[in-house]
Every structure is written in C-alpha cells, then in structure tokens.
Amino acid sequence: MSDALINADGTKLYYIMRYGESTDLWELDLVSKTTKILSPKIGYGDPRLAKDGKTIYVGTSLRRPLKVDANGTVKSISYSAEFDHRPAEERAYIFDHAWQQVKDKFYDEKLHGVDWDYYRTTYRRFLPISIMMRTSQSSSASSSVS
C-alpha cells in the first residue's frame, strides 16, 4: 500500500495499492465496510483530496498529474511551468549567503583571528570568472555533441 487519505466526514478511505499487475486507486467505505477499485492503473503517487471532499488529485509516477472524480473518472491535468534560470545571480547569492552564515554563526565570533571581510573581497572577484568558465565549458560540450 502506498499513500492514503480519508474524507472530511470520515466515511471513506482512499489509498493507492498494487494488486496483481496493476497499481490502482482504491476506495474503502468505512460505513458499509466495502472496498472497490475507484480507478485502475493510476500508478504510485501522492493523492490529495480537493476542497469539495469528492475530487482526488494524484501526482503519479507514470504520467501527468491526475484528477479523479467521485465516480472514478480520471482526467489528466496539463500544465506548464517556466523557470528563469539565472546561474550568475544564483551563484552570487549562494556565495554571499554562505559568507554571511559563517560570519554570523561561526562558534568563535572572532573567527580565530581570520579577516573574513578580506576573504569575501578576495574570492568574490573570482565569481564572475568561474561563471564564465562554467558557461563556456557547457557551451563547448554541447557544441561538440551536436
């Protein structure tokens, strides 16, 4: 058995379980004590009950997220997600954050006499170079593959 959830009034338990060759969404009616396959071949996933208490959303391992209604009818949910990847800004943030964490939280507030501000200035200037080197390496690797 995989994940499970119970409806708001506590009358039905929904769970994902493999039985035989198929991984299905099951419904256990806790009042009548009957069990049935609500939707076959769902695949393993993470079921979530919608606010209406009847619709189940399942993020599955086999395909797109699914919407299952009270009758067991399954609909695939389409979506798009865009990601604005900015590696230079990301690396600069990580560098600054790590530097600040050490300065604020190192067990010896004098950092064993190390001039931490000096090291930030010294090494931060290499940050754009490491980004350019990494970018040129990845572009030359991708051009050699084509």
C-alpha positions in Angstrom: 0.0 0.0 0.0 1.2 3.5 -0.8 -0.3 6.8 0.3 -3.8 7.1 1.8 -6.3 9.7 2.8 -9.6 9.9 4.5 -12.5 12.2 3.5 -13.7 15.0 5.8 -16.6 13.2 7.4 -14.5 10.1 8.0 -16.7 7.7 5.9 -14.3 6.8 3.1 -10.6 5.9 3.0 -8.8 6.3 -0.3 -5.5 4.6 -0.9 -3.1 3.5 -3.7 -2.2 -0.1 -3.8 -0.7 -2.6 -6.1 -2.8 -5.8 -6.6 -1.6 -8.2 -9.2 -0.1 -6.3 -12.2 -1.8 -3.0 -11.6 -1.4 -0.1 -9.1 -4.8 1.3 -8.5 -6.7 3.9 -6.5 -9.0 2.1 -4.0 -11.9 3.3 -2.0 -12.9 1.7 1.3 -16.3 2.7 2.6 -15.9 2.7 6.3 -19.6 2.6 7.0 -20.6 -0.3 4.7 -17.2 -1.9 5.0 -17.0 -2.4 1.3 -13.9 -2.0 -0.9 -13.6 -1.3 -4.6 -11.1 -0.1 -7.1 -12.1 3.5 -7.8 -9.6 4.0 -10.7 -7.4 1.3 -12.1 -3.8 1.7 -13.3 -3.2 5.0 -11.5 0.4 4.2 -10.7 2.1 5.2 -7.4 1.6 8.7 -6.4 0.6 11.3 -3.8 -3.2 11.5 -3.5 -4.7 14.8 -2.2 -8.4 15.5 -1.5 -9.8 18.6 -3.0 -11.8 21.2 -1.0 -15.1 19.7 -2.3 -14.3 16.5 -0.5 -15.1 14.4 -3.5 -12.3 15.0 -6.1 -8.9 13.5 -5.6 -5.8 14.8 -7.2 -2.9 12.4 -7.7 0.7 13.3 -8.6 1.7 10.0 -10.2 5.0 8.4 -11.2 3.7 7.2 -14.5 2.3 10.3 -16.2 1.0 13.8 -15.7 -1.0 14.7 -12.5 -4.5 13.2 -12.5 -7.9 14.4 -11.3 -10.2 11.6 -10.2 -13.9 12.4 -9.5 -16.3 10.6 -7.2 -17.2 8.1 -9.9 -13.6 7.2 -10.6 -13.4 9.1 -13.9 -9.7 10.1 -14.5 -8.6 13.2 -16.3 -5.0 14.2 -17.0 -4.1 17.6 -15.8 -2.0 19.6 -18.2 0.2 22.4 -17.0 3.3 24.3 -18.0 6.0 25.6 -15.7 8.6 28.1 -16.7 11.9 28.5 -15.0 14.0 31.6 -15.4 17.5 30.2 -14.8 20.0 32.8 -13.9 23.1 31.0 -12.8 25.3 34.1 -12.3 22.8 35.6 -9.8 22.3 32.2 -8.2 26.0 31.6 -7.6 26.5 35.2 -6.3 23.6 34.7 -3.9 24.9 31.4 -2.6 28.4 32.8 -2.2 27.1 35.8 -0.2 24.7 33.8 1.9 27.4 31.2 2.8 29.8 34.0 3.7 27.2 35.7 5.9 26.2 32.5 7.6 29.8 31.8 8.6 30.2 35.4 9.8 27.0 35.3 11.9 27.1 31.8 13.2 30.7 30.5 13.5 31.3 29.3 17.0 34.2 31.8 17.5 32.9 35.2 16.8 36.4 36.4 16.0 36.8 33.6 13.5 40.2 32.5 15.0 41.5 35.9 14.0 40.7 35.5 10.3 39.9 38.7 8.5 36.6 37.3 7.0 35.8 40.6 5.1 39.1 40.3 3.4 38.4 36.8 2.2 35.0 37.8 0.9 36.5 40.6 -1.2 39.4 38.5 -2.4 37.3 35.5 -3.5 34.1 37.3 -4.7 36.0 38.8 -7.6 36.6 35.3 -9.0 32.8 34.6 -9.0 32.2 36.1 -12.5 35.2 34.3 -13.9 34.0 30.9 -12.5 30.6 31.6 -14.1 32.1 32.5 -17.4 34.3 29.4 -17.4 31.4 27.1 -16.5 29.3 28.7 -19.2 32.0 28.3 -21.9 32.6 24.7 -20.8 29.0 23.8 -21.0 28.6 25.5 -24.4 31.7 23.8 -25.9 30.5 20.5 -24.5 27.0 21.0 -26.1 28.5 22.1 -29.4 30.8 19.0 -29.5 27.8 16.8 -29.0 25.9 18.3 -32.0 
